[in-house]
Amino acid sequence: MSSRFDEIIDRRHTMCEKYDGIERAGRPADTIPLWVADMDFRSPDCVAEALHRLADHNIYGYTGAGTEYFEPIRSWFSTRFGWEPKEEWLVCTPGVVYGFSAAINALTQEGDAVMIQQPVYYPFAGAIRESGRVLVNSPLHEEDGVYRMEPAEEMERRIVENNVKVFLLCSPHNPVGRVWTRAELETVNEICLRRGVIVISDEIHADFTFPGHPHTVFASLSAKAEQNCVICTAPSKTFNLAGLQTSNLFVPNPELRAKLQKLMNVLHYWRPNVAGIVACMAAYRGGAPWLDELLPYLAGNVALVRSFLSKRLPQLRLVEPEGTYLLWIDCSGLGLSDEELADLVNRRARLWVDEGPMFGPGGEGFLRVNAACPRAVLQEALWRLEEAIR
Ligand SMILES: Cc1ncc(COP(=O)(O)O)c(C=O)c1O
């Protein structure tokens, strides 16, 4: 039975980086882009309807986002995660990367150490280095095909030795696809509380979890955790709204929030984009049925990759994702250097995927593949990969 997500939509010439960037990057015109984390699916109809109403009104003055804006967000997090954010905790930012970068700058000084868990979404390292902070890596490692945090004692020792001030957590984790368990998050929380480390938790992928892997909002761990964290959320991954640049940070601790707000004031960012907030409200209000239809479709795409690799490309190994729509594929079985692997994928297979080393140590020999596309496109990408390897 076909799904609405099977439709192949021509996204070229829509000011979209994923497709219109192909030519700019000097890649072959028939390249299949499976890199940047947006989806080749239309957003829920309720988003288009809300944006049509905005366009019909055709006035786009300064925004003021109050309780009417907050309520659908609260309801979403309450219903889906059993977490009740408060309106005064909300700080809107034009994107999550902007948000965690601002939080790092507001909550630490130049030269302070910030911990991340590599291999991880590359703007984490960028945000730390570009703002003159020191990157401290608490490396993830694989045990029987599952990525784990480093042992608690090691993590704590590293935090103490490097005088870490902030832990920038990726939860669920991009690219390794882990949805951290409550117990794992509690370990991080306990260590960070004991050592005075603030947690900035990037939970942008929270809505993409597969059955059996519930997401835990870091602030929901305990009252102490709540007062020691910044939660970064957005409707952008969930409903494919990344170009609308709207994200919602929650900072329950008034002192931390005042510091972040002060920086936002210095930058004079007060008023979110009107299209972004209209789409965000509409999506959280009416987008649940669409998302509930999308999640099994994505699981089907993962199943396609899993089965194709095991039957036809056994040299490649899919790291089984618990969440996100990004697949972390171990290609070390091909025995190629990272340059050779990149050449095979980019030039021969004409695919555009993210190369593992971009994610830092531990990424060598891996590729990150965005599986949020029509299944036929993913199938074509797999065939191209097989042909290139042959
Ligand atoms: C973990 C993570 N955080 C943040 C982002 C980007 O967020 P934004 O576009 O809101 O800056 C992504 C996008 O891929 C991501 O994977």
The ligand as an SDF file (V2000), in Angstrom:
LIG
                    3D

 16 16  0  0  0  0  0  0  0  0999 V2000
   21.2970   17.5080   17.0970 C   0  0  0  0  0  0  0  0  0  0  0  0
   20.9110   18.6640   16.2250 C   0  0  0  0  0  0  0  0  0  0  0  0
   20.7970   19.8890   16.7600 N   0  0  0  0  0  0  0  0  0  0  0  0
   20.4550   20.9610   16.0180 C   0  0  0  0  0  0  0  0  0  0  0  0
   20.2190   20.8300   14.6630 C   0  0  0  0  0  0  0  0  0  0  0  0
   19.8820   22.0250   13.8440 C   0  0  0  0  0  0  0  0  0  0  0  0
   19.0020   22.8440   14.4760 O   0  0  0  0  0  0  0  0  0  0  0  0
   18.6020   24.2690   13.8930 P   0  0  0  0  0  0  0  0  0  0  0  0
   18.3850   24.1280   12.4310 O   0  0  0  0  0  0  0  0  0  0  0  0
   17.3770   24.6120   14.6430 O   0  0  0  0  0  0  0  0  0  0  0  0
   19.7430   25.1770   14.2060 O   0  0  0  0  0  0  0  0  0  0  0  0
   20.3280   19.5690   14.0670 C   0  0  0  0  0  0  0  0  0  0  0  0
   20.1160   19.4370   12.6210 C   0  0  0  0  0  0  0  0  0  0  0  0
   20.4900   18.4850   12.0170 O   0  0  0  0  0  0  0  0  0  0  0  0
   20.6790   18.4700   14.8710 C   0  0  0  0  0  0  0  0  0  0  0  0
   20.8020   17.2450   14.3510 O   0  0  0  0  0  0  0  0  0  0  0  0
  1  2  1  0
  2  3  1  0
  2 15  2  0
  3  4  2  0
  4  5  1  0
  5  6  1  0
  5 12  2  0
  6  7  1  0
  7  8  1  0
  8  9  2  0
  8 10  1  0
  8 11  1  0
 12 13  1  0
 12 15  1  0
 13 14  2  0
 15 16  1  0
M  END
$$$$
